[in-house]
Amino acid sequence: MMARRGPRFTGRVALITGGNAGIGLAAAHGFAAEGASVMIAARRRAQGEEAVAEIRAAGGVAAFVETDVTDARSVREMVAACVAEFGRLDVAYNNAGITGVVTTEIADADEAMFEQVMAVNVRGTWLAMKYEIPEILKAGGGAIVNCSSFAGLRGGPRSSAYYASKHAVLGMTKSVALEYAARNIRVNAVCPGLIMTDLVVNGFAGAEDKLAMLTARIPMQRTGRAEEVADAVLWLASEESSFVNGVALPVDGATAV
């Protein structure tokens, strides 16, 4: 067994989409604490710059680039900005995603909502890998972690767009893992369950009974924390998982079992 020797990402550069809040922000703090230089990419500049300030105040190295993951030019510029700032790219956590409307049966669902969910969750992940991989290859290899969901491992009613998008993320993850396995790039996915980010907390404001019902369905009888998902992301991105490739790792308290 290989022993842990200090920070796992010293001298490495990590790029995180949606790194300004929730699980992405927890991962950004985690990578920085483990020695990585962190590029946070997100749409909301003020929140992204606040995240960078938090990391720097804690002694880490970070920068921000405003990014729309649905736009190829923006994603290309995101990667270019990361390399311009830090000189290389070793690790990417493609975390940006949206849920869309999750209370509507497909016959009543809005087509524009479907297109938006697919644009962010599927096209955004595809574009990110497309432009990240050439730079990771230049660095001699590295790791990509995509953010799927427990919804990518099972079915669920009234959320067809979201469930479909998260299944697609797993399909892409497995495909790209096979494409680059012999070139020292590992591609895995993390599959969070019900995680109490600010987005989830605000979403259940006034509906605490529904949250309690969903929590009761989790075999571990509790919700998860963003840091628990971030820990899984860091493990998948580190050399501790050096022979792990193309997997979907649930962090959901056994919800999808």
Secondary structure, DSSP 8 states (H G I E B T S, - for coil): -----S-TTTT-EEEEETTTSHHHHHHHHHHHHTT-EEEEEES-HHHHHHHHHHHHHTT-EEEEEE--TT-HHHHHHHHHHHHHHHS---EEEE--------S--GGG--HHHHHHHIIIIIIHHHHHHHHHHHHHHHTT-EEEEEE--GGGSS--TT-HHHHHHHHHHHHHHHHHHHHHGGGTEEEEEEEE-SB--HHHHHHTTT-HHHHHHHHHTSTTSS-B-HHHHHHHHHHHHSGGGTT--S-EEEESTTTT-
